[in-house]
Amino acid sequence: MAAEDTFPSLKRLLTRAHEYWLPEDVDSFHSAFQAVAIALDTIAQYSFKFEDEPAYPTTIRLLKYNAENHD
């Protein structure tokens, strides 16, 4: 089985890379693209709520409150 089949993001990354770079350049960065694809596909397995965003105002207040009230 090809890595492109295992990691859906890899095929998209390689397709886009071939639009901008020479084939030999894309080949030389293949391991980096594969690492990024693995990370993207791993993250895509999780469902995040808007409130999970660290910059969400309620999250910021909660983090500040917890930091101020930490034992």
LINFENKA-V688855 format. One record per pair of residues at least 6 apart in sequence whose ideal C-beta (glycine too) atoms are under 8 Angstrom apart, sorted by the first residue. I is the first residue (numbers start at 1). GAP is how many residues later the second one is. Records with the same first field share a line. If there is no record, write none. Layout:
I=GAP, GAP
//
This chain:
3=7, 31, 34
4=6, 7, 10
7=27, 30, 31, 34
8=29, 33
9=27, 28, 31, 32, 35
10=23, 24, 27
13=20, 23, 24
14=12, 16, 19
17=8, 9, 12, 16
18=8
21=8
26=7
50=6
51=7, 8
52=7
53=6
54=6, 9
//
